[in-house]
């Protein structure tokens, strides 16, 4: 029987106690499970040390998953412990991309009975990790605009933020290099850059629709759709995952991505950071393991 520690962030809120109870009951029905509660993600590294030999199962969203994987990286335990995920957030983008059930009880069953699957990570200049995606440009403005809307619109907040940001922005002079090859030279204004380990951001927006988090490559999307009508058309197609067919959108894949410009602001796994003069991300192939549904033959 697997040994698990189910991690609940008590300060996160937004999850019904009955749902938590059913999730914990499902985990305990299939595995030796202990519950551990934290009030802040900074407590994760210590919590993992208190439960050696137990695989962590995070009950939360994309941000909670990011913090757990970062804590495992900090402890040097990415290769020795398999992560389970019960998606309880508003976006749940990585869960969608890897085929995890979005129903909490079904996801708990997978976390307890599924099989480990190796996934890639992105690592930045400072050693920070990205589980799902990085984006710059209008996507950052959309995320900023969406934050106060999240309690009301939940997973649709990012879509609303995208519409508002799309009206306001005119793009930025960003230089984009992938594996040393120039994709955008910084002279032509860029509307958005997406660097995807996973497919979607913001609760289902497929910025890099062909991305797979286990293929050892990052998918990079650069949009030059900076005119008013072009921005509108790009935004409509982006939600459908058809934006990559546009002639003013470039897509490439690679192992290293560098962004530079006068002031580079980025959204990495939902965390807004910057400005930077430049930022680089490198793929760490098969750096961690996530429990996924068992394959049927």
N, C-alpha and C positions, 0 to 999 in steps of 0.2 A: 504493500500500500504506500502511495506517495505521501510525503510529509510536506505540508504547506503552511505558510503563514499568510493569512488574509489581512491586507492592509487597508484600513479605512481612515480617511482624513476627516476628523470630527469637525473641523472648521469649514469644510468645503460647502456643506449644506446642499439643498436642492434635491436630495434623494430621500424618498419616503422610507420611514423606519420599517414598514412591512416588506418593502422590496429588499432592504438590507438583510432582514431576518430570513427571507426565503433564499437569498443568495448564499448566506452563511450556512443555512441548513443543507442546501444542495451540495456545497463543497464538503461539509462534514459527512454527508452520506456516501461519498465516494473516496475520501482521502482523510488521513490523519491531519486535522486542521486546527490551528490556533488562530484566534483573532487578535490583532494588534491595532491600536488606534494612535494616530499622531495628530498634533495640532498644527504642525508646520513641516513642509518638505525637508527642512534642514535636519529633522530628527531621523530621516530615513537611514542614513549610514549607520548610526548607532543602533537603530532597531534591527537592522540586518545582522549586526554583530551579536545581538542578544538571542538570535534564533539561528544558530549555525546548523547547516544540514537541512534546512527547510527552504523549498522553492517559494519565492514571493508571488502572491497573486494580488494585483492592485485593483481595487474597486474604485473606479473613477474614469476620468476622461483622458484626452490626449496629453494635457499638462501633467497629470498625475503619473502617466506612463513615462513621460520624458524624465521627470524627477527621479523615478525609481531606477531607470536605466542609467541615469547619470550617477546615482549613488552606488550602483553596482560597479560602474567604471572607476569611480573614486576608490573603491575597496579592492579593485583588481579581481572582481568576481564575475565578470561578464561571461567567461568561459566555463564557469563551474556551477552556475545556478540558472535554471530555466524560469522565465517569467510567465506568469499567467495574467490575463486581462479580462476583467468584467467591465464592459464599457457603460459607464454611467454619466458621461459628460454630455455636452450639447453638440459637439462636433463628431467625435469618435471616428476621425478620418482614417487612422491606421487600421482600426478594427474593420472598417468597410473594405479597405484595400486588400486585406489578407484573408477575407472570408469568414471572420468571426461572427457568430450570431449577435445581433443587436439586442435581442431579448436577454435581460440580465440572468435569468435562471438557466436558460440554455447555454449562455456563455460560461456560467459557473460550472456547468457539467463538462464543457470542453476543457476548462482550466484544470479540472480534476482528473479527467480521463483521456484527454487528447495526447498528441505526440509532439515532441519538440521539433521546431523547424528553424534552421539558421537564417538570420536576417542581417542585412548590412546596416551600417551606421555612417553618418557623415561627421567628420571632426573638423573644427575650425582652428584658426591660428593659435588660440589660447587653450586648446585642448578641450573646449566645450563640445558636446555631442548633439547631433540632430537625429531624431528617430524617424520623422516623417518628411518634413519639407522646410525649405527656406524660400522666401520670396522678398523682392525689393520692388520699389516703384509704387504703382497705384494700389497694389495689394496691401502694402503697409498702411497707406492712407485709409483703405477700406477697413482694415482691422481696427485702426484707431477710432474710426467713425462708428464701427459696429459695437464696440465695448459697452457703451451706455445703453445700447438697444438690446443686449443679450438677455437681460431678465424678462423682457417682454416678448421678443421674437424668437428667442432660443436659436435653433440651428439656421433660421432664416435671417438672423441679424447680419451675417456676413454678406449675404446677397443684397440686403438693403444698403449696407455700407459701401458695397461696390458701386451701386448706382450713383450714390451721392459723390463718392470720390471720383468716379469717372467723369462727372460733370465739371468738377473743380480742377483737375490736374491737366498739365500739358506735357508731362513726361520730364525726364532728367537726362543729362549727359553722362550716361554710365558706360564704362568699358567692361566688356565681358570676354573672358578667355577660358577656353575649355581645353585641358591637356596642352596648354601652350598656344593653341590656335585662337586667333581673334575672331569672335562672333559679332561683337559690337565694338567699334573703335573709339567711342566717346564723343564723336563729332555729331553723329545723328542721334537725336533725342529718343530715349527708350521709355515706353509706357510701363512695362512690367518685365521682370525677370523671375522665373520660377525654377528652383532647383529641387527636383523631386526624388526622394527615395521612395516615397509613396505617391499615389495618384492624385489625391484630393486634398484641399484645404478648406477651412471655413465651414465644415459640415457637409461636404459633398461636391464642392466646386472642383472639377477635374483639370487642374492647371497643367499637369503632366500626365495625360491620360494613358500613355503607354508605359509608365513607370512600374517597375516591380522591385520590391524591397529585398529581393534575394538574388538579383542578377549581376551583382558586383559592379554596377554602373549607376551613375546619377543621370537622370533625364533633365535636360536644360531647355527651357522655353524662353525665348526673347521676343517680346512684342514691340514693334515700331509703330503701332497704330495710334499716333498722337493727335491727329486732326479730330475735330468734334464728331463728324459723322463716322469716321473710322473707329473712334473710341466706343461709340454707341454700338456699332456692328460687332466689334470685338467682344464687348461685354455680353451681348446676347448670345454669341456663339460660345463664349467661355463657359457659361453655365451648362451648355449642352455637350461640352467636350469637343466641339467642332472648330474651335479657333485655330488649331494647328494647320488647317487647310488653307488659311489665308496667306496671301503672298507677302504680307508685311509681318509675318510671324516665322521665326526660325527655330527649329528644334534640332538638338544634337545630344549625344551621349558621351560621357567620359568619366574619368576617375578623379580629376581635379578641376575645380572651378574657382576662378578669381574674379571678383567684382571690384572696380575702383571708380572713383569720381570725386567731385568736390565735397560731398557729404553723403556717404552711403548709410542709409537706415535700412535695417532688415527685420523681418519677422521670421524667427527660427522656432519652429514648433509652438507657435502662438506667443512667444516672448518677443517684444519689440525692443531692439537695441540699436545703438549707434548714437551719433554719426561716426563713421570710420572713413579714413582716406582710402582704405582698401581692406578687403576681407577675402580669405581663401577657405574652401572646404575640400576635404579629401575623403574619398570613400574608404571605409574600413570593411572589407568584404567578410560576410558571415561572422560578424563580431559578437553577436549575442543570439540567444535562442528564445523563441516565443512558442507557447503551447497552442497548437492549432487543431482543428478537427482531424481525426484520423482519416487517412486516404482509404478509399474503397477500391478494391481491385476488380 
